[in-house]
Amino acid sequence: MFYFYILQCADNKRYYGYTSNLKQRLSEHQEGKNRATRSRRPLKLVYYEECDTKTAAIKRERQFKQGRTRKSTIDKLIDEFPAGHLSEFQ
């Protein structure tokens, strides 16, 4: 199982990523072990998707990073994501 995820950063920008271990990866982000988010802490997990393969997770991440997904669509995904699902990784 792989995950595509979105973090809301302290600078009001979003970080998009993928991983096979979401809980561990979030911990690494929060501890400053990721150069891209180190100076943008605190971070908040706002959305994630489970993907069957690494390839699917990478493809989903690229869709968001390359601007193929409209901001309004991303906002709607985040707004409608059940908060209870996020708590297991926080």
QUIKA-V552749 format. One line per field, one symbol per residue. ss: DSSP state (a for helix, b for strand, c for the rest). psi: psi as a letter, one per 40 degrees, with the letter a starting at -180 (. if undefined). burial: b if it has 24 or more other ideal C-beta (glycine too) atoms within 12 Angstrom, else e. A space follows every 10 residues. Layout:
BEGIN
ss: ???
psi: ???
burial: ???
END
This chain:
BEGIN
ss: cbbbbbbbcc cccbbbbbbc caaaaaaaaa ccccaaaacc cccbbbbbbb bccaaaaaaa aaaaaccccc aaaaaaaaaa ccaaaaaccc
psi: hiihihhhid eeiihhiiie gddddddddd eeehddedee iiihheiiih ididdddddd dddddeeehi ddddddddde hhdddddee.
burial: ebbbbbbbbe eeebbbbbbe ebeebbeebb eeeeeebeee eebbbbbbbe eeeeeebeeb beebeeeebe eeebeebbee eeeeeeeebe
END
